[in-house]
């Protein structure tokens, strides 16, 4: 079992930039009932979220944060490669995320977990222009477009992207899912900008990708940009 104390200890090691201690931290758990998937989900994922929050709040010196992000990516890769992905292929999912290093790290952890769930993942990274994303899905026709780990400033652009994909019928059968970042902190926002699928957290989103493959947005759910004022209380959550 991994606890909040594990996460807190791990983040302290990351911010100190101690590569040896970081590897030791993981290796000790590998010898005591270590489960790579659960460790990614319950320790590395929350640690990445904490680093993302520290970056947003500008609470840590840039060199310390940059070192912590690189070290976490190194350790996360070490953990992820300890477990073989399932052989079943659930869905083809393309992931785009926000441009910051912490957003890309959060998306990378999500990509590993989705691979363990049996999906075929293509992580395209962050900072891509909306027209490039639209062109990409038209060419590659994924089953799911997952827009993940975005900042509040990205939400209006994501709404426009969703509208444009549907207006141009870029990939008619594709499901548009949203998660991470501001969408975890502002419940209801993903629904209100017209996403097909979202979750209360990463685990809920992953379950939805497995169980709600036919779910699609309906016009009535859309409030943002359709003449109704967005609930600012949610945006501030």
Secondary structure, 3 states (H helix, E strand, C coil): CCCHHHHHHHHHHHHHCCHHHHHHHHHHHHCCCCCHHHHHHHHHHHHHHHHHHHHHHCCCCHHHHHHHHHHHHHHHHHHHCCCCCCCCCCCEEEEEECCCHHHHHHHHHHHHHHHHCCCEEEEEEECCCHHHHHHHHHHHCCCEEEEECCCHHHHHHHHHHHHHHHHCCCCCCCEEEEECHHHHHCCCHHHHCCCCECCCCHHHHHHHHHHCCCCCCCHHHCCCCCCCCCCHHHHCC
